[in-house]
Amino acid sequence: MDQIFIKDLVARGIIGANDWEREKQQEILINVVLFTNIHAAGISDDIQDSVNYRTIAKKLLRHAETAQRYTVEALATDLARLCLEDPKVTKVRIRLEKPGAVRFSSSVGVEIERTREDLI
């Protein structure tokens, strides 16, 4: 299976369960691997035969910046669902991080893999 990736997409939004996290936007780091078949696009050189990663990135940013989720787990699941709306994406891996959320660490977060069947 081929993979298209989006690396270190930075959103700013409300994320977290603590009161102070609900008051101020935080940086949310998003990494995505889209599992798909890009064979046809490799031959045709036509974006219509592939997954448009720019369109996916814009959807992910828009959602991450407005969802105001309490957990990174819930936000990661939301983002996976958005990626899987594209019929060419068969599976997605999302790594979501909150840089600086825990003292003495560079970031904390989750990484999930989902298919459409996982989200039914």
Rosetta silent file (secondary structure, phi, psi, omega in degrees, C-alpha in Angstrom):
SEQUENCE: MDQIFIKDLVARGIIGANDWEREKQQEILINVVLFTNIHAAGISDDIQDSVNYRTIAKKLLRHAETAQRYTVEALATDLARLCLEDPKVTKVRIRLEKPGAVRFSSSVGVEIERTREDLI
SCORE:     score description
SCORE:     0.000 S_00000001
   1 L     0.000  134.765  178.211    0.000    0.000    0.000 S_00000001
   2 E   -78.658  161.394 -178.639    1.282    3.449   -0.915 S_00000001
   3 E  -135.200  137.145  170.094    1.468    6.267    1.593 S_00000001
   4 E  -114.767  133.368 -178.161    1.035   10.017    1.377 S_00000001
   5 E  -123.524  151.085  172.112    2.191   11.916    4.434 S_00000001
   6 E  -121.671  119.020 -172.282    1.650   15.337    5.949 S_00000001
   7 E  -111.526  130.498  172.731    4.402   16.149    8.412 S_00000001
   8 E    56.384   48.276  173.335    4.336   18.631   11.295 S_00000001
   9 E   -76.336  125.435 -174.404    1.138   20.481   10.433 S_00000001
  10 E  -107.829  121.176  174.861    0.700   23.089   13.179 S_00000001
  11 E  -114.433  160.094  173.514   -2.748   24.147   14.384 S_00000001
  12 E  -125.964  120.839 -177.672   -3.689   26.426   17.263 S_00000001
  13 E  -160.660  176.780  177.482   -6.788   25.527   19.189 S_00000001
  14 L   -85.289  122.275  178.595   -8.439   24.743   22.497 S_00000001
  15 L  -150.360  128.028  177.038   -7.505   21.228   23.646 S_00000001
  16 L   135.484  160.828 -176.443   -7.432   19.798   27.149 S_00000001
  17 L   -98.732  -18.886 -178.746   -9.487   19.040   30.229 S_00000001
  18 L   -77.446  149.119 -179.275   -7.969   21.535   32.671 S_00000001
  19 H   -54.738  -44.892 -177.955   -9.601   24.939   33.143 S_00000001
  20 H   -65.074  -26.145  178.259   -6.446   26.782   32.089 S_00000001
  21 H   -76.520  -20.160 -178.848   -6.321   24.736   28.867 S_00000001
  22 H   -86.338   -9.746 -175.423   -9.853   25.853   27.984 S_00000001
  23 H   -93.199  -27.399 -171.296   -8.931   29.558   28.217 S_00000001
  24 L  -137.341  138.335  178.530   -6.080   29.877   25.731 S_00000001
  25 L   -63.365  144.762  176.788   -5.267   28.277   22.406 S_00000001
  26 E  -119.828  160.139  173.679   -2.405   25.797   22.378 S_00000001
  27 E   -75.010  135.399  176.763   -0.199   24.503   19.623 S_00000001
  28 E  -125.009  120.896 -177.764   -1.361   21.159   18.238 S_00000001
  29 E   -99.546  125.707 -174.762    1.096   19.236   16.077 S_00000001
  30 E  -119.021  126.930  172.161   -0.475   16.938   13.492 S_00000001
  31 E  -124.622  134.734 -173.279    1.261   14.205   11.511 S_00000001
  32 E  -133.737  138.307  168.683   -0.722   12.104    9.078 S_00000001
  33 E  -121.443  121.005  178.733   -0.056    9.070    6.908 S_00000001
  34 E  -101.601  120.983  178.208   -2.733    8.371    4.306 S_00000001
  35 E   -90.894  124.033 -174.131   -2.744    4.810    2.983 S_00000001
  36 E  -158.864  178.675  175.715   -3.870    4.773   -0.636 S_00000001
  37 L  -112.669  112.448 -178.506   -2.985    3.542   -4.102 S_00000001
  38 L  -105.299   15.482 -179.491   -1.101    6.183   -6.098 S_00000001
  39 H   -56.514  -49.987 -177.749   -0.178    3.913   -9.006 S_00000001
  40 H   -60.707  -42.420  179.638   -2.607    5.601  -11.436 S_00000001
  41 H   -65.487  -33.586  177.330   -1.400    9.099  -10.481 S_00000001
  42 H   -64.431  -29.847  178.755    2.193    7.995  -11.008 S_00000001
  43 H   -87.285  -46.714 -174.088    1.331    7.076  -14.572 S_00000001
  44 H   -80.774  -24.794 -174.356   -1.154    9.822  -15.464 S_00000001
  45 L    61.451   32.776 -177.175    0.504   12.708  -13.568 S_00000001
  46 L  -118.964  123.751 -178.992   -3.051   13.856  -12.743 S_00000001
  47 H   -59.663  -26.038  178.635   -4.003   14.929   -9.195 S_00000001
  48 H   -63.151  -21.349  179.283   -7.497   13.545   -9.799 S_00000001
  49 H   -90.915    6.862 -178.326   -5.949   10.068   -9.671 S_00000001
  50 L  -133.067 -172.489  174.300   -4.507   10.679   -6.204 S_00000001
  51 L   -96.970  129.299 -179.572   -5.439   12.111   -2.818 S_00000001
  52 L   -82.294  100.784 -175.245   -5.134   15.879   -2.681 S_00000001
  53 H   -67.567  -25.284  177.179   -3.051   16.380    0.463 S_00000001
  54 H   -66.921  -43.783  178.019   -3.594   20.142    0.393 S_00000001
  55 H   -62.219  -44.426  178.566   -7.369   19.654    0.646 S_00000001
  56 H   -61.980  -46.647 -178.350   -6.928   17.143    3.490 S_00000001
  57 H   -59.362  -42.195  179.725   -4.517   19.459    5.362 S_00000001
  58 H   -64.034  -40.238  177.379   -6.954   22.374    5.162 S_00000001
  59 H   -63.952  -42.600 -179.252   -9.790   20.216    6.551 S_00000001
  60 H   -64.629  -45.041  178.677   -7.601   18.987    9.401 S_00000001
  61 H   -60.713  -48.895 -178.197   -6.456   22.497   10.329 S_00000001
  62 H   -57.085  -43.978 -178.968   -9.965   23.912   10.234 S_00000001
  63 H   -70.477  -46.569 -178.134  -11.275   21.159   12.513 S_00000001
  64 H   -60.963  -32.024 -177.348   -8.348   21.150   14.966 S_00000001
  65 H   -83.592  -11.315 -176.991   -8.623   24.918   15.384 S_00000001
  66 H  -122.728  -13.702 -171.745  -12.380   24.913   16.065 S_00000001
  67 L   -68.459  -34.262 -178.798  -13.294   21.552   17.683 S_00000001
  68 L    53.318   49.899  179.441  -12.349   22.460   21.275 S_00000001
  69 L   -76.767  155.431  178.189  -11.989   18.802   22.299 S_00000001
  70 L   -85.931  -29.982 -177.378  -11.100   17.768   25.838 S_00000001
  71 L  -124.973  149.390  174.677   -8.807   14.890   24.838 S_00000001
  72 H   -67.859  -27.391  177.583   -6.210   14.360   22.137 S_00000001
  73 H   -61.085  -45.699  179.837   -7.760   10.910   21.688 S_00000001
  74 H   -66.927  -42.741  179.463  -11.079   12.423   20.608 S_00000001
  75 H   -64.918  -40.989  177.966   -9.434   14.972   18.328 S_00000001
  76 H   -60.735  -40.541  178.187   -7.267   12.283   16.712 S_00000001
  77 H   -65.310  -41.491  175.781  -10.400   10.222   16.034 S_00000001
  78 H   -57.068  -47.312 -176.204  -12.120   13.261   14.504 S_00000001
  79 H   -66.900  -37.544  176.284   -9.148   13.866   12.216 S_00000001
  80 H   -60.821  -44.103  179.768   -8.998   10.211   11.175 S_00000001
  81 H   -60.157  -42.825  178.916  -12.675   10.367   10.241 S_00000001
  82 H   -61.926  -41.953  179.040  -12.064   13.467    8.101 S_00000001
  83 H   -63.549  -40.317 -176.672   -9.217   11.759    6.241 S_00000001
  84 H   -76.389   -4.990  172.264  -11.321    8.674    5.588 S_00000001
  85 L   -66.117  -26.584  176.420  -14.043   10.792    3.966 S_00000001
  86 L   -74.676  120.637 -176.115  -11.846   10.695    0.871 S_00000001
  87 L   -63.585  -17.331  179.484  -12.826    7.463   -0.911 S_00000001
  88 L   -83.202  -13.704  179.199   -9.239    6.931   -2.077 S_00000001
  89 L   -89.823  120.016 -178.604   -7.935    6.729    1.514 S_00000001
  90 L   -96.999  -25.745  179.552   -8.225    3.170    2.842 S_00000001
  91 E  -154.474  154.539  179.462   -6.449    3.659    6.165 S_00000001
  92 E  -138.628  143.660  170.984   -4.975    6.561    8.093 S_00000001
  93 E  -117.123  125.028  179.564   -2.367    6.960   10.810 S_00000001
  94 E  -117.536  129.225  171.505   -2.673   10.133   12.902 S_00000001
  95 E  -117.499  119.214 -176.351   -0.065   11.301   15.384 S_00000001
  96 E  -118.742  129.266 -177.428   -1.310   14.205   17.476 S_00000001
  97 E  -131.208  148.930  171.831    0.932   16.063   19.900 S_00000001
  98 E  -113.458   95.405  179.947    0.664   18.893   22.400 S_00000001
  99 E   -60.953  136.333  176.084    4.159   20.426   22.543 S_00000001
 100 L    72.623   11.229 -176.583    5.179   21.614   25.991 S_00000001
 101 L   -73.382  -26.521  179.309    2.100   20.156   27.712 S_00000001
 102 L  -121.786  129.369 -179.313    4.144   18.260   30.293 S_00000001
 103 L   -55.836  137.402  178.643    7.057   19.830   32.102 S_00000001
 104 L    71.726   16.095  173.100   10.466   18.472   31.058 S_00000001
 105 L  -128.981  153.633  178.089    9.113   16.887   27.861 S_00000001
 106 L   -76.992  -31.916  176.494    9.065   18.229   24.329 S_00000001
 107 E  -168.866  167.021  171.921    5.506   16.981   23.762 S_00000001
 108 E  -133.839  158.410  179.049    2.834   14.459   24.658 S_00000001
 109 E   173.418 -163.075 -179.603    0.205   12.908   22.455 S_00000001
 110 E  -136.032  159.647  172.271   -1.317    9.876   20.792 S_00000001
 111 E  -134.540  127.282 -179.105   -0.915    7.928   17.591 S_00000001
 112 E  -129.434  154.966  169.711   -3.816    5.987   16.096 S_00000001
 113 E  -123.072  133.986 -179.033   -4.507    3.958   12.960 S_00000001
 114 E  -140.467  149.372  168.949   -8.031    3.717   11.633 S_00000001
 115 E  -116.571  171.894  177.500   -9.951    2.323    8.679 S_00000001
 116 H   -57.489  -40.417 -178.516  -13.545    3.157    7.737 S_00000001
 117 H   -61.701  -32.323  179.166  -14.679   -0.049    9.455 S_00000001
 118 H   -67.736  -24.890 -172.494  -13.084    1.114   12.718 S_00000001
 119 H  -103.022    7.905  179.484  -15.179    4.285   12.718 S_00000001
 120 L   -75.928    0.000    0.000  -18.624    2.827   12.066 S_00000001
